[in-house]
Amino acid sequence: MNALDRSGNRNTRDSFYLGMSIFSLVIVLVGFSRSFYLQDYSGLPELPVHLIVHGTVLTAWFFLACLQPALVWNRKTPLHRQMGIAGVIIAVAVIITGVWTVVMRDAANIDEYPARAAGNLASLFMFLFCVALGVYFRRQPAHHKRLMMMASIPVLAPALDRFARISPLNELFGKLLYWFPAPAEIAFATVAFLALLVLVVIHDLVHERRVHPGTVWGLVAIFIMSPATTAMIVATGGWLAFVKWVA
């Protein structure tokens, strides 16, 4: 394969990650438009500080997740690496503000609804593991881009949930996912989450003729920290004691 073909093939693959990042950002902006970005005009109650901070940090993450593959697309690799430092800082902030949000939101009902805290913790742990692996493999671009892109999928779940609540989408998804034993928004968020992971695998099979090791690492990180696993952590009582102590 000549140099031009290799370049074209690389750009085709990179466009997938840029496209996935843009899709994620759009879902976030649309899903949280009423309850966060346009909250002042929606007539909804004022948001508490922890939600404002966490929402702002997550928004920064999804914008950066679009910027980074765009820089690679435009061959701005040195700037991409410099922005990686900002990415690590924002990722740490996502974890800190995410745990803060879980504590503040779930503290009042933690005894009755530990599974809700488990689900929220699960997405944060999935994100953390994928980002940590992405940083570890930062000198292996094929691994790195897969892991950093996959890190966004778990924390996209709340936006998918709210996206599915938009009328008339809620009614549409309710009809399409009637077989799923949960409300339409939860069904859509769950199915979309799994579909995005499957899409990453399909992309690998089409372009690599195999599931890339970077994708395998991401899948392992995500499914190790699945809601069921996190639920077991919550059930030990340590998390309950921590939440009550902080609250």
Residue pairs with C-beta under 8 A, 6 or more apart in sequence:
1 9
9 207
11 73
12 207
13 203
13 207
14 69
14 72
14 73
14 145
15 73
16 203
17 69
17 145
17 146
17 149
18 66
18 69
18 70
18 73
20 149
20 196
20 199
20 200
21 62
21 65
21 66
21 68
21 69
21 149
21 152
22 66
24 62
24 65
24 152
24 153
24 156
24 159
25 62
25 63
25 65
25 66
27 156
27 159
27 160
27 163
28 58
28 59
28 62
28 156
28 159
29 37
30 163
30 166
31 158
31 159
31 160
31 161
31 162
31 163
31 166
32 55
32 159
32 162
34 42
34 44
34 162
35 42
35 44
35 162
36 47
36 51
36 55
39 46
39 47
47 55
48 104
50 97
50 100
50 101
50 104
50 105
51 101
51 105
53 97
53 100
54 94
54 97
54 98
54 100
54 101
57 90
57 93
57 94
57 97
58 94
58 97
58 155
60 90
60 93
61 87
61 90
61 91
61 94
61 152
61 155
62 152
64 83
64 86
64 87
64 90
65 148
65 149
65 152
67 83
68 80
68 83
68 84
68 87
68 148
69 145
69 149
71 77
71 79
71 80
71 83
72 80
72 145
84 135
84 138
87 148
88 131
88 135
91 127
91 128
91 131
91 151
94 124
94 127
94 155
95 124
95 127
95 128
98 120
98 123
98 124
98 127
98 155
99 121
99 124
101 120
102 117
102 120
102 121
102 124
102 243
103 242
103 243
103 246
103 247
104 247
105 120
106 113
106 116
106 117
106 120
106 243
107 243
107 244
107 246
107 247
108 247
109 116
110 117
110 240
110 243
110 244
111 240
114 231
114 234
114 235
114 239
114 240
115 227
115 231
115 234
117 234
117 239
117 243
118 227
118 230
118 231
118 233
118 234
119 227
119 230
121 230
121 233
121 234
121 239
122 154
122 225
122 226
122 227
122 229
122 230
123 154
123 155
123 157
123 158
124 154
124 155
125 225
125 230
126 151
126 153
126 154
126 155
126 221
126 222
126 225
126 226
127 151
127 152
127 154
127 155
129 221
129 222
129 224
129 225
130 147
130 148
130 150
130 151
130 154
130 218
130 221
130 222
131 147
131 148
131 151
133 143
133 147
133 217
133 218
133 221
134 143
134 144
134 147
134 148
134 151
137 143
137 144
137 147
137 214
137 217
138 144
140 214
142 212
142 214
143 212
143 213
143 214
143 217
144 214
145 214
146 200
146 212
146 214
146 215
146 217
146 218
147 214
147 217
147 218
147 221
149 200
150 197
150 200
150 215
150 218
150 219
150 221
150 222
151 218
153 193
153 196
153 197
153 222
154 193
154 222
156 193
156 196
157 189
157 193
158 189
160 188
160 189
160 192
160 193
161 185
161 186
161 188
161 189
162 185
163 169
163 188
164 170
164 173
164 184
164 185
164 187
164 188
164 189
165 185
170 184
170 185
171 184
173 184
173 185
173 187
173 188
174 183
174 184
174 187
177 184
177 187
177 188
177 191
180 186
180 187
180 190
180 191
182 190
197 219
197 222
200 215
200 218
201 211
201 215
201 219
204 210
204 211
204 212
204 215
205 211
233 239
234 240
